[in-house]
């Protein structure tokens, strides 16, 4: 099990979570969008939240500003988080708008708030687990979607809750975080999503 746990940190890396959330959103709202619109929305989210961050990572690594994909050092986290904030702002202002993609729009806004809080904490020399921010925000979002659209998702929600535990264990096994950093990460991810639920639930 100890050999398997680290794989959760890579499979559920934070950059993949917005795309996964988009898939859930499109699946649960299947009847509301035609196929080409679904592909277009997913394409935009993947380009902005996966491919651009990967290119930014490669550039930052080439210039010596980052030494690994997990960005374990506090000093190396500021630039990637700032870039992530700008990319999310781009999405919610230009593509995933509140009038057309309401639930996904608020999920991304919650992610933006979580990222800003994590960035602020870095200046106080406090590191939050970005993995726990990502998976906890996704879990709350899927629960919210299930309630909002009245979809039975007990199995999916159970898996997501278990994933929170597996990913936390993975980060501990890799010695990437302390228990405190994991709890902070979980709270930073879940609470903004919970607060924004009242605006679209």
Secondary structure, 3 states (H helix, E strand, C coil): CHHHHHHHHHHCCHHHHHHHHHHHHHHHCHHHCCHHHHHHHHHHHHHHHHHHHHHHHHHHHHCCCCCCCCCCCHHHHHHHHHHHHHHHHHHHHHCCCCCCCHHHHHHHHHHHHHHHHHHHHHCCCCCCCHHHHHHHHHHHHHHHHHHHHCCCCHHHHHHHHHHHHHHHHHHHHCCCCCHHHHHHHHHHHHHHHHHHHHHHC
